[in-house]
């Protein structure tokens, strides 16, 4: 049971190729699908491919796709210094997507989506703001208030895209498993 909960099934060539493709798309979305308002507020769309990886292959692989995407993005298109703490938080985002959506029933999808979006927003506001203190902000309160508008927009995006992607996820899985 533990093996299936975290998505630790045997990794074959097809899964590896799909995960590599999703990682590459994560990097592309991180570079070209991130909307910036000034130097501080950033609204990414890379969570879409992380959600797909986590929902299809489990929390571990969702986290790996998110972390590798962040790592590749930091080295290929750096915006600032690479912070391993932020990469760890990205892994946590993918892991949470997998815990909420991997091999779950369709009946509670709306509640899982709301819970997942609120949890990711709380991590974004509290943990990431705390990690950024000393790098860009003089205090935790300033970091928290500055990141509030972007976090509200991210919450809406998480809810919207996770609900929209539900419809296409099963057909995408069928297409891959042909």
N, C-alpha and C positions, 0 to 999 in steps of 0.2 A: 504493500500500500504506500509506504513512504517513497518507494521508487517512482510510482506513477504520480504522486502528489507534486513532486518537484520537477517532473519532466526529465527524469534521468534514464529514459529508455535508450536503447542502442542507437548511436548516431551513424546513419548510413550516408552515402554520397549525396543522395537527393536532399536529405535534411540539411547537410552541410552546405550545399549549394544554395538552398533557400535562405538559410541563416546568413550566408555571405552576401546574398543579394539584398536582404533586408538591412544588413549592416551598411552596405554601400548606399542604399536609399536613405538610411538614417543620416549618414554624413551629408548627402546632397540636400536633404531637408534642413539640416543644421546650418548649412552654408547659404542656401538660396530660399529657404522657407522660414527664416527667422526675421521677424519684424522688430526693428529697434526704434525706440523713442529716446533720443539722447544717448548718453553713454551707460546709463544705468538700467533702464527698463527694456527688457527683452522678452518677446513673445514667440516661443518656438513652436514648430509644428512637427518636429522630429518624433514626438511621442506616438504618432500614427503608426509608423513602422515598428516601433517598440511594442505597441499594443498588439499588433498582428503577430509578431514573434512570440510574445508571452501567451497570447490566447491559443496559438496553435501548438507550441512546443513546451510551454510550462514556465514557471517563475525563473528557474536558473537560466534558461536560454534567453528569456526576455531581458534579464539583467545583463547577460553577456553582450547581447546586441546593443543595449543602451550604453554600457561602459565602453565597448570597443568603438562605437560610433562617436562617443565623446572624446575618446583618446585620439582617434584618427582626425577628428575635426580640430582638436587642439594643436596637433602637429602639422596638419596640412594647411589650415586656414586660421592661424592664431589671432585672437582678438586681444588677448592679454596673456599673462603667464598661465601655464598649465597647473591646475590645482588637483592633486590626487583626491582630496576630500570631495570635490565636486563630482569627479568620476565615480567615487563610491556612492554618492547620492543618486547619480544617474542609474547605477546598478540597482539601487534600492527602488527607484521608480519602476523599472522593468520587472523587478521581483514582485512588487505589489500588484502590478497589472496581471502577472501570472497567477498570483494567489487569488485574485478576484475573478478571473475569467477562464482559467484553464480547466477544461473538462467539468464545467458547471452546468446545471440544468437551466432551461430557458425560463422557468417560472419566476425566478427572483432576479432577473437580469437588470431591471430598472433600479432596484434597491442596491444591488452590487455596484452598478455604475455610479449611483449617487455617493455611496460609501467610499468607493475608490477615488472619485474626484475630490471629495472632501479631505480624504487622507493625504492625497498627493498635494493638495493646496496647503494643508497644514504643514507638511514637510517642507514645502517650498517657502512658506512664510517663516516658519520658526527655525528650522535647521539651516537652510541655505542663508538666511539673513544672519544667523549667528556665525556661520563660517566666513561670511564676507566682512565682518567687523574686523577692523585693523588693516584690511586690504584696500577697501574703497570708502568705508564709512567710519566716522569717529565714534559712533555708539550703536548699540543694538537697536535702540528706539528709532534712530534715524534710518537704519537699514530696513527695519520692519515697515515703517511708514512709506518709505520710498518705493518699496517693492509691492505695496498693496494694490495699486491699479493693475499692474501686470498680472498679479496673482488672481485678481477677480476675472480678468479676461481669460486667463488660462483655465480657470474653473469652468467657465462657460464653454470653452473649446473642448475640454475633457468630456463634459457631459454631452455636447452636441456630436462630436466625432465618435465616441464610444457607442452611443445609441444608433448612429447612422451605420457604423461599420458592422454592427451585429447582423444586419441583413446580408452583407456581402461576405462575411467571414466563412460561412459554411460552403458557399459556392467557390470561394478561393481555395479552401482546403480540398474540395473535390477536384478542382482543376489541378492542383499540385499532386494529388495522390493518383492521378490517372496513370 
